[in-house]
Amino acid sequence: VEARSELDRITRQLDEIKGAGKVNVMVLSDLAQPRQSHILLRGVWDKKGEVVQPAVLTTIAPWPQDAPRNRLGLAQWLLSPANPLTARVAVNHLWQQMFGAGLVRTTEDFGLQGERPQHQELLDWLATDFVENGWDVKRLIRLMVTSDTYRQDSKVSPALLERDPENKLLARGQRFRLPSWMLRDAALQYAGLLNPTLGGPPVRPYQPAGVWEELFMGRVKYEPSEGPAQYRRTLYAFWRRSITPTFLFDSAQRRSCEVRISRTNTPLHALTMLNDETYLESARVVADSVQTTADRAPAIFQRILARAPDATELGILRREYQQALAHYKLNPGEANLLLTVGQQKSGGTAEVAASMVVASMVMNLDEAVSHE
């Protein structure tokens, strides 16, 4: 019965993937004869005033010569070298992603009510360079991450912290917790599970049982994707507007456009990373990979943090490993229960379970979840 149920589930997912290539997509096109648009008197829909024509804010940039008065012309106006706004907004978004905060801190507001840029000349230069080099995003990101500013140490002296607590002067490396989608991808990468396939239909990562049933009165059931699809990048995770995937803390609610990342710090974040099935499965695969290593704990540390532990850290790692090992040798049932998480099969041994505990602990260290 269990095998039949699994086959039915996989068949449904396969049919869904095959049908994804036949999705009809709605597109817009201009009317042959554009309709008239009016100023609505006092905003009342049926109180029409004078007729208005398509136009833009000429205080930002003039309408390009010979550009049609339609959406194509609007696109040409947006990307015109004479438009000072588009490139600066794009550069600011990328700077926010690399440094944690934009050169204009109010990323969503470049108007009079937003903050002024902290480094106006830098923003202007980057925007101009971006346009002159064909709007090459990859080149711009490379320029940012290879700069001396980006590669600074995030350590800070008390005097500098008092003078510039928000690092607006960029006198040190920026330190911030990585977004939840990036943390999930990193966990899969540590384990060698990350599926880098581009494009295609959405996938359903692991979520707690009943996460949809409660919201939809049992009518809709959430079924995690099977096989390699489970390990695709979080970018392809399926969302319902009414419920965010549980592993995406601090994410946008999808009800409105949000361009500035909100970062909170609650116990729910730690509980997610310690108990979510993706993180547990990744920790177990990491544990499996070091079983032929004589000293497993430092090998796990090196794999996740890309550095060797110091003497104090090594002592803690070995202590935790030995405590977990002793526990699971006395309780083999708990070891087997821990090692059955996810799709990847593993030998049910106390050594693997103890290594998994250490891997989970290292993946949750501040150093593993922070950009610094």
RAMOKA-V666176 format. One record per residue. N is the residue number from 1. RES is the residue in three letters. PHI is phi as a letter, one per 30 degrees, with the letter a starting at -180 (999 if undefined). OMEGA is omega in whole degrees, 0 to 359 (999 if undefined). D_LAST is the distance of its C-alpha to the last C-alpha in Angstrom with 1 decimal. Layout:
# RAMOKA-V666176
N|RES|PHI|OMEGA|D_LAST ; N|RES|PHI|OMEGA|D_LAST
This chain:
# RAMOKA-V666176
1|VAL|999|181|50.4 ; 2|GLU|d|179|46.7 ; 3|ALA|d|179|46.8 ; 4|ARG|d|179|48.7 ; 5|SER|d|179|46.2 ; 6|GLU|d|178|43.3 ; 7|LEU|d|179|45.3 ; 8|ASP|d|180|46.1 ; 9|ARG|d|180|42.4 ; 10|ILE|d|179|41.4 ; 11|THR|d|178|44.3 ; 12|ARG|d|180|43.4 ; 13|GLN|d|178|39.9 ; 14|LEU|d|178|41.4 ; 15|ASP|d|179|43.8 ; 16|GLU|d|179|41.0 ; 17|ILE|d|179|39.2 ; 18|LYS|d|181|42.4 ; 19|GLY|d|184|43.3 ; 20|ALA|d|181|40.0 ; 21|GLY|d|183|41.3 ; 22|LYS|c|182|44.2 ; 23|VAL|d|176|42.4 ; 24|ASN|d|182|44.1 ; 25|VAL|c|179|41.8 ; 26|MET|d|177|43.1 ; 27|VAL|b|179|43.0 ; 28|LEU|c|174|44.3 ; 29|SER|b|181|46.9 ; 30|ASP|d|175|48.8 ; 31|LEU|d|177|52.3 ; 32|ALA|e|176|55.1 ; 33|GLN|b|183|56.3 ; 34|PRO|e|180|53.5 ; 35|ARG|d|179|54.4 ; 36|GLN|d|175|54.9 ; 37|SER|c|185|52.3 ; 38|HIS|b|165|53.4 ; 39|ILE|d|179|52.1 ; 40|LEU|d|184|52.6 ; 41|LEU|d|182|54.5 ; 42|ARG|h|176|52.6 ; 43|GLY|i|181|50.5 ; 44|VAL|d|190|53.3 ; 45|TRP|d|182|53.1 ; 46|ASP|c|177|56.9 ; 47|LYS|c|189|57.5 ; 48|LYS|c|176|56.9 ; 49|GLY|c|183|56.9 ; 50|GLU|d|179|56.8 ; 51|VAL|d|178|55.5 ; 52|VAL|c|181|52.1 ; 53|GLN|c|177|50.8 ; 54|PRO|e|182|47.3 ; 55|ALA|a|180|45.4 ; 56|VAL|b|177|42.0 ; 57|LEU|d|183|40.7 ; 58|THR|d|175|42.1 ; 59|THR|d|176|40.3 ; 60|ILE|d|179|37.1 ; 61|ALA|a|178|38.9 ; 62|PRO|d|177|42.5 ; 63|TRP|d|182|43.6 ; 64|PRO|e|180|43.5 ; 65|GLN|d|178|47.0 ; 66|ASP|i|178|48.9 ; 67|ALA|d|179|46.1 ; 68|PRO|d|180|47.8 ; 69|ARG|d|179|47.6 ; 70|ASN|b|183|45.7 ; 71|ARG|d|175|42.3 ; 72|LEU|d|178|42.2 ; 73|GLY|d|178|42.9 ; 74|LEU|d|178|40.1 ; 75|ALA|d|178|37.6 ; 76|GLN|d|177|38.9 ; 77|TRP|d|181|38.5 ; 78|LEU|d|184|34.9 ; 79|LEU|c|178|34.0 ; 80|SER|d|176|36.4 ; 81|PRO|e|179|35.1 ; 82|ALA|d|180|36.9 ; 83|ASN|d|185|34.6 ; 84|PRO|d|191|31.9 ; 85|LEU|c|189|30.1 ; 86|THR|e|182|29.2 ; 87|ALA|d|181|27.0 ; 88|ARG|d|177|25.1 ; 89|VAL|d|180|24.5 ; 90|ALA|d|179|23.2 ; 91|VAL|d|181|20.9 ; 92|ASN|d|178|19.6 ; 93|HIS|d|180|18.9 ; 94|LEU|d|177|17.0 ; 95|TRP|d|178|15.0 ; 96|GLN|d|180|14.2 ; 97|GLN|d|182|13.1 ; 98|MET|d|189|10.7 ; 99|PHE|c|178|9.5 ; 100|GLY|i|178|10.2 ; 101|ALA|a|182|13.4 ; 102|GLY|d|172|16.3 ; 103|LEU|d|165|18.0 ; 104|VAL|c|188|20.7 ; 105|ARG|d|177|19.1 ; 106|THR|d|186|22.1 ; 107|THR|e|183|21.4 ; 108|GLU|d|186|24.6 ; 109|ASP|b|176|26.8 ; 110|PHE|c|183|27.4 ; 111|GLY|c|184|30.7 ; 112|LEU|d|181|32.1 ; 113|GLN|d|178|30.7 ; 114|GLY|d|177|27.1 ; 115|GLU|d|173|24.9 ; 116|ARG|d|179|25.4 ; 117|PRO|d|179|22.8 ; 118|GLN|d|182|20.8 ; 119|HIS|b|186|21.3 ; 120|GLN|e|183|24.5 ; 121|GLU|d|179|25.2 ; 122|LEU|d|178|21.9 ; 123|LEU|d|179|22.5 ; 124|ASP|d|183|26.1 ; 125|TRP|d|180|25.4 ; 126|LEU|d|180|22.9 ; 127|ALA|d|179|25.4 ; 128|THR|d|179|28.3 ; 129|ASP|d|179|26.7 ; 130|PHE|d|181|25.8 ; 131|VAL|d|183|29.5 ; 132|GLU|d|180|31.0 ; 133|ASN|c|171|29.2 ; 134|GLY|i|179|30.6 ; 135|TRP|h|183|27.8 ; 136|ASP|d|184|25.9 ; 137|VAL|d|181|22.7 ; 138|LYS|d|178|21.4 ; 139|ARG|d|181|22.1 ; 140|LEU|d|178|20.3 ; 141|ILE|d|178|17.1 ; 142|ARG|d|179|17.5 ; 143|LEU|d|181|18.1 ; 144|MET|d|188|14.9 ; 145|VAL|d|176|12.5 ; 146|THR|c|180|14.6 ; 147|SER|d|176|14.8 ; 148|ASP|d|180|14.0 ; 149|THR|d|181|12.3 ; 150|TYR|d|187|9.6 ; 151|ARG|d|177|9.3 ; 152|GLN|d|173|9.0 ; 153|ASP|d|181|7.4 ; 154|SER|d|177|5.7 ; 155|LYS|d|185|8.8 ; 156|VAL|b|177|11.6 ; 157|SER|d|178|15.3 ; 158|PRO|e|181|17.7 ; 159|ALA|d|180|19.6 ; 160|LEU|d|179|16.9 ; 161|LEU|d|179|15.7 ; 162|GLU|d|183|19.4 ; 163|ARG|d|186|19.9 ; 164|ASP|b|185|17.1 ; 165|PRO|d|182|15.6 ; 166|GLU|c|179|14.4 ; 167|ASN|h|178|12.9 ; 168|LYS|d|180|15.8 ; 169|LEU|d|180|16.5 ; 170|LEU|h|180|13.2 ; 171|ALA|d|178|13.5 ; 172|ARG|b|176|9.8 ; 173|GLY|d|181|6.5 ; 174|GLN|d|181|6.1 ; 175|ARG|b|179|4.4 ; 176|PHE|a|179|6.8 ; 177|ARG|d|180|8.6 ; 178|LEU|d|178|9.7 ; 179|PRO|d|187|13.4 ; 180|SER|d|180|16.1 ; 181|TRP|d|180|17.6 ; 182|MET|d|178|14.6 ; 183|LEU|d|178|14.3 ; 184|ARG|d|178|18.0 ; 185|ASP|d|180|17.9 ; 186|ALA|d|179|15.3 ; 187|ALA|d|178|17.7 ; 188|LEU|d|180|20.6 ; 189|GLN|d|177|19.0 ; 190|TYR|e|185|18.4 ; 191|ALA|d|184|22.1 ; 192|GLY|i|182|23.3 ; 193|LEU|c|189|24.8 ; 194|LEU|e|179|23.1 ; 195|ASN|c|186|26.0 ; 196|PRO|d|182|25.0 ; 197|THR|e|181|28.4 ; 198|LEU|c|174|28.5 ; 199|GLY|i|179|30.7 ; 200|GLY|j|183|33.3 ; 201|PRO|d|178|34.0 ; 202|PRO|d|179|31.5 ; 203|VAL|b|182|30.9 ; 204|ARG|c|176|30.8 ; 205|PRO|d|178|28.0 ; 206|TYR|e|170|28.9 ; 207|GLN|b|179|29.5 ; 208|PRO|e|179|31.5 ; 209|ALA|d|177|35.3 ; 210|GLY|i|186|37.2 ; 211|VAL|d|177|34.3 ; 212|TRP|c|186|36.5 ; 213|GLU|e|181|39.9 ; 214|GLU|d|182|39.6 ; 215|LEU|d|185|38.7 ; 216|PHE|c|176|41.5 ; 217|MET|h|176|44.1 ; 218|GLY|i|184|44.0 ; 219|ARG|d|183|44.9 ; 220|VAL|b|182|41.7 ; 221|LYS|c|179|40.0 ; 222|TYR|d|178|36.5 ; 223|GLU|b|179|36.5 ; 224|PRO|e|179|33.4 ; 225|SER|d|179|33.5 ; 226|GLU|c|173|35.0 ; 227|GLY|i|184|34.1 ; 228|PRO|e|180|31.4 ; 229|ALA|e|180|31.1 ; 230|GLN|d|186|29.3 ; 231|TYR|c|176|26.3 ; 232|ARG|d|182|25.9 ; 233|ARG|e|183|22.7 ; 234|THR|d|176|22.2 ; 235|LEU|e|185|23.2 ; 236|TYR|c|180|26.7 ; 237|ALA|d|180|26.9 ; 238|PHE|d|178|30.1 ; 239|TRP|b|160|30.1 ; 240|ARG|c|184|33.0 ; 241|ARG|d|184|32.8 ; 242|SER|d|181|34.2 ; 243|ILE|a|179|31.6 ; 244|THR|d|173|27.9 ; 245|PRO|e|188|26.8 ; 246|THR|d|182|26.0 ; 247|PHE|d|181|22.7 ; 248|LEU|c|176|21.3 ; 249|PHE|d|182|20.3 ; 250|ASP|h|181|19.3 ; 251|SER|c|177|21.0 ; 252|ALA|d|182|23.6 ; 253|GLN|d|177|27.2 ; 254|ARG|i|178|28.8 ; 255|ARG|c|178|31.5 ; 256|SER|a|180|30.2 ; 257|CYS|d|178|27.8 ; 258|GLU|b|182|24.3 ; 259|VAL|c|177|21.9 ; 260|ARG|c|184|19.4 ; 261|ILE|d|174|17.1 ; 262|SER|c|180|17.9 ; 263|ARG|b|176|15.5 ; 264|THR|c|181|17.4 ; 265|ASN|b|181|17.0 ; 266|THR|b|177|20.2 ; 267|PRO|e|180|21.6 ; 268|LEU|d|179|22.5 ; 269|HIS|d|180|19.0 ; 270|ALA|d|179|19.1 ; 271|LEU|d|178|22.7 ; 272|THR|d|185|22.0 ; 273|MET|d|178|19.6 ; 274|LEU|d|188|21.9 ; 275|ASN|b|180|25.1 ; 276|ASP|d|187|24.7 ; 277|GLU|d|179|26.8 ; 278|THR|d|181|24.3 ; 279|TYR|d|180|21.7 ; 280|LEU|d|179|24.7 ; 281|GLU|d|178|26.2 ; 282|SER|d|179|23.1 ; 283|ALA|d|181|22.8 ; 284|ARG|d|178|26.5 ; 285|VAL|d|174|26.3 ; 286|VAL|d|179|23.6 ; 287|ALA|d|178|26.0 ; 288|ASP|d|187|29.0 ; 289|SER|d|183|27.4 ; 290|VAL|c|184|27.2 ; 291|GLN|d|176|30.7 ; 292|THR|c|179|32.2 ; 293|THR|d|183|29.7 ; 294|ALA|d|181|31.2 ; 295|ASP|c|191|28.1 ; 296|ARG|d|187|26.4 ; 297|ALA|e|179|23.7 ; 298|PRO|d|177|21.7 ; 299|ALA|d|177|22.3 ; 300|ILE|d|180|20.7 ; 301|PHE|e|181|17.6 ; 302|GLN|d|183|17.4 ; 303|ARG|d|185|18.0 ; 304|ILE|d|185|15.2 ; 305|LEU|c|177|12.4 ; 306|ALA|h|173|13.8 ; 307|ARG|a|178|14.5 ; 308|ALA|d|178|17.4 ; 309|PRO|d|174|17.4 ; 310|ASP|d|187|18.6 ; 311|ALA|d|180|22.0 ; 312|THR|d|179|21.2 ; 313|GLU|d|181|19.0 ; 314|LEU|d|178|21.8 ; 315|GLY|d|179|24.4 ; 316|ILE|d|180|22.9 ; 317|LEU|e|180|22.5 ; 318|ARG|d|178|26.1 ; 319|ARG|d|180|27.4 ; 320|GLU|d|179|26.1 ; 321|TYR|d|182|27.5 ; 322|GLN|d|178|30.8 ; 323|GLN|d|179|31.2 ; 324|ALA|d|180|30.5 ; 325|LEU|d|180|32.8 ; 326|ALA|d|181|35.6 ; 327|HIS|d|185|35.3 ; 328|TYR|d|173|35.6 ; 329|LYS|d|177|38.4 ; 330|LEU|d|183|40.3 ; 331|ASN|b|183|39.4 ; 332|PRO|d|178|39.5 ; 333|GLY|d|178|40.0 ; 334|GLU|d|177|36.6 ; 335|ALA|d|179|35.1 ; 336|ASN|d|179|36.9 ; 337|LEU|d|180|35.9 ; 338|LEU|d|187|32.2 ; 339|LEU|d|179|32.6 ; 340|THR|c|182|34.5 ; 341|VAL|d|175|31.6 ; 342|GLY|i|184|31.0 ; 343|GLN|c|184|33.0 ; 344|GLN|d|181|32.1 ; 345|LYS|d|183|34.8 ; 346|SER|b|175|34.1 ; 347|GLY|d|185|36.4 ; 348|GLY|d|180|36.9 ; 349|THR|c|179|36.3 ; 350|ALA|d|181|35.0 ; 351|GLU|d|179|32.8 ; 352|VAL|d|179|31.0 ; 353|ALA|d|179|30.6 ; 354|ALA|d|177|29.1 ; 355|SER|d|179|26.7 ; 356|MET|d|177|25.7 ; 357|VAL|d|179|25.1 ; 358|VAL|d|179|22.7 ; 359|ALA|d|178|20.9 ; 360|SER|d|179|20.6 ; 361|MET|d|181|19.3 ; 362|VAL|d|179|16.5 ; 363|MET|d|180|15.6 ; 364|ASN|c|176|15.3 ; 365|LEU|d|179|13.1 ; 366|ASP|e|180|10.1 ; 367|GLU|d|181|8.0 ; 368|ALA|d|185|9.9 ; 369|VAL|c|184|9.6 ; 370|SER|c|170|6.1 ; 371|HIS|c|179|3.8 ; 372|GLU|a|999|0.0
